[in-house]
Amino acid sequence: MKRPASTSTIIVLLLTHSLAWQVPGSKNPGSPGKDAMPLPVFPYAEGWLGADDAYSVPLAEGKSIWLFGDTFVGDPTTKLRSKSKTMVRNSVGISTCVPGKGRSMQYFWRNPRAAKPRSFFDTGTDDVWYWPLDGYRDGDVLYLPLMIVRNKPGASPNDVFGFEIAGTKWAKVSNVSAPPEQWRISLRDLTNADLWPVHRSLPMATTSCFTRR
């Protein structure tokens, strides 16, 4: 769950039952108070039980992609993180925001109903995994770097930094407007372990759900 420190990394701890951000002056978290800015919520739903990192990419008016790092997952009805089945290394969310109808979030990872689900961006092995970084959209194509992480040789089970960065891949999703389970993803080498891509430090995507009175 630990990450190399980076001043440009947006770290969001999503480990509460229904996390919503609140700005000063708002009446209730996640509700459109007089001075509130409507922002996404991240409910425990569909077996998604919290993640440790998040980047967002706007898709359309009122719709955004969310790229999460290490994610606790369980069965679709699981509501407690203590009852999670496993931790996948990344997951994806699609948030929608319709004025007058509120907000929703749908989550995606591989084999969600299996005894051992897999990461959305999956390497096919537990020894090497991907952590998504900030991406951008060009038409119907999404581009994003995936940090390649692997288990550190000789690390003890109690070593919280028992991993090392092995480089980055450049991911291209050629049909990002399709549902994530239908995405066509291609990967190419981007950097080795000596160089990590620099990504923008920008506000996360938000959309207006409510009319301010």
C-alpha positions in Angstrom: 0.0 0.0 0.0 3.0 2.3 0.2 4.1 4.5 -2.7 7.3 6.4 -3.5 6.8 10.0 -2.5 6.0 12.5 -5.3 5.0 16.1 -5.0 2.9 15.8 -8.1 1.0 12.7 -7.0 -2.6 13.1 -5.9 -3.1 10.7 -3.0 -6.6 10.1 -1.9 -7.3 7.7 0.9 -10.7 6.1 0.2 -11.0 3.8 3.2 -14.2 5.0 4.8 -17.7 3.5 4.1 -18.9 6.4 2.0 -16.2 9.0 1.5 -17.2 12.4 0.2 -15.2 15.6 0.1 -16.5 18.7 1.8 -15.5 22.3 1.3 -15.7 24.9 4.2 -19.3 26.2 4.6 -21.1 23.1 3.2 -23.9 21.7 5.4 -23.2 18.0 4.9 -20.5 16.0 3.2 -21.6 15.2 -0.3 -24.7 17.4 -0.3 -25.2 20.6 -2.2 -25.1 23.1 0.7 -25.2 26.8 0.0 -21.4 27.1 -0.4 -20.7 23.5 -1.3 -18.9 22.4 -4.5 -20.4 19.2 -5.7 -17.7 16.5 -5.9 -17.7 12.8 -6.5 -18.4 10.2 -3.7 -16.8 6.8 -3.5 -19.3 4.4 -1.9 -18.5 0.9 -0.9 -20.4 -0.8 -3.7 -20.2 -3.8 -6.1 -17.5 -5.2 -3.8 -15.2 -2.2 -4.1 -13.9 -1.4 -0.6 -11.5 1.4 -0.9 -8.3 2.3 -2.7 -5.1 4.3 -2.0 -4.7 6.5 -5.0 -6.9 8.2 -7.6 -6.5 10.1 -10.9 -9.4 11.4 -12.9 -9.8 12.0 -16.7 -13.0 13.8 -18.0 -14.9 11.7 -20.6 -17.8 14.0 -21.3 -20.0 16.5 -19.6 -20.9 14.9 -16.3 -18.8 11.8 -16.8 -15.2 11.0 -15.8 -12.8 8.0 -15.6 -11.2 7.3 -12.2 -7.9 5.4 -12.1 -7.3 3.8 -8.7 -4.2 2.1 -7.2 -4.2 -0.8 -4.7 -7.9 -1.6 -4.1 -9.6 -3.9 -1.5 -12.3 -5.9 -3.2 -14.9 -8.4 -2.1 -18.1 -10.0 -3.2 -20.8 -7.7 -4.7 -22.7 -7.6 -1.4 -19.6 -7.1 0.9 -19.8 -3.8 2.8 -16.9 -4.2 5.3 -13.2 -3.9 4.2 -12.4 -6.4 7.0 -14.3 -9.0 4.9 -12.5 -8.2 1.6 -11.3 -11.2 -0.5 -8.1 -9.7 -1.7 -6.3 -6.5 -2.7 -6.0 -6.0 -6.5 -3.3 -3.6 -7.6 -5.6 -1.3 -9.6 -9.2 -0.7 -10.5 -11.2 1.7 -12.6 -14.3 3.8 -11.8 -16.7 5.7 -14.0 -18.5 8.5 -12.3 -21.6 10.2 -13.7 -23.2 13.4 -12.6 -26.7 14.4 -13.9 -28.1 17.8 -12.7 -31.1 17.2 -10.5 -30.4 13.4 -10.3 -27.2 13.3 -8.3 -24.0 11.3 -8.7 -23.1 7.7 -9.2 -19.9 5.6 -9.4 -19.4 2.3 -11.1 -16.3 0.2 -10.5 -14.4 -2.3 -12.6 -11.7 -4.9 -12.1 -11.0 -8.4 -13.6 -12.9 -11.5 -12.6 -14.8 -9.8 -9.8 -16.8 -12.9 -8.8 -13.8 -15.2 -8.8 -12.2 -16.5 -5.5 -9.2 -14.3 -6.4 -10.1 -11.3 -8.6 -7.5 -9.7 -10.7 -6.4 -6.1 -11.3 -8.1 -4.2 -14.1 -4.7 -3.5 -15.8 -3.4 -7.0 -15.1 0.1 -8.4 -15.7 -1.0 -12.0 -15.3 1.3 -12.6 -12.3 1.3 -11.6 -8.6 5.1 -10.8 -8.7 4.8 -7.8 -11.1 1.9 -5.3 -11.2 0.9 -1.9 -12.5 0.0 1.3 -10.7 -1.8 3.8 -13.0 -0.6 7.3 -13.2 -2.3 10.4 -14.6 -3.7 10.1 -18.1 -5.3 12.2 -20.8 -7.9 11.7 -23.5 -7.7 12.5 -27.2 -11.0 11.9 -28.8 -12.0 8.3 -28.1 -8.5 7.3 -27.1 -7.2 7.3 -23.6 -3.4 7.4 -22.9 -1.8 6.8 -19.6 1.5 5.5 -18.1 1.4 2.5 -15.9 4.2 2.2 -13.3 5.7 -1.3 -13.3 6.2 -2.5 -9.8 7.7 -5.8 -8.6 8.4 -7.7 -5.4 11.9 -6.8 -4.2 14.2 -9.8 -4.1 15.1 -10.8 -0.6 12.5 -8.6 1.1 11.0 -10.0 4.3 7.2 -10.4 4.6 7.2 -7.6 7.2 9.0 -5.1 4.9 6.4 -2.5 4.0 8.7 -1.3 1.2 9.1 -4.8 -0.1 8.7 -3.7 -3.7 10.7 -1.8 -6.3 9.9 0.2 -9.4 10.9 -1.6 -12.6 9.9 1.0 -15.2 6.7 2.2 -16.9 4.5 1.1 -19.7 2.5 3.4 -22.0 -1.1 2.2 -22.2 -3.4 3.1 -25.1 -7.2 2.5 -24.8 -8.5 2.9 -28.3 -12.2 2.9 -27.5 -12.5 4.7 -24.1 -16.1 5.7 -24.6 -17.1 2.0 -24.5 -17.8 0.3 -21.1 -14.4 -0.5 -19.4 -14.9 -4.3 -19.7 -14.9 -3.8 -23.5 -11.8 -1.5 -23.7 -9.2 -2.4 -26.2 -5.9 -1.9 -24.4 -2.4 -2.0 -26.0 0.9 -1.6 -24.1 4.4 -0.5 -25.1 7.5 0.1 -23.1 8.0 3.7 -22.0 10.9 3.9 -19.5 13.1 1.7 -17.5 13.6 1.8 -13.7 15.9 4.8 -14.0 13.3 7.2 -15.3 9.7 7.8 -14.3 7.3 9.9 -16.3 6.4 13.4 -15.0 2.7 13.9 -14.8 0.6 17.0 -14.4 -0.5 18.1 -10.9 -4.0 19.4 -11.7 -7.3 19.4 -9.9 -9.3 16.2 -10.3 -12.2 16.2 -12.7 -15.4 17.5 -11.2 -18.7 18.3 -12.8 -21.6 20.4 -11.6 -24.5 18.3 -10.4 -26.5 21.0 -8.7 -27.8 24.4 -9.5 -26.5 26.9 -7.0 -29.3 29.1 -5.6 
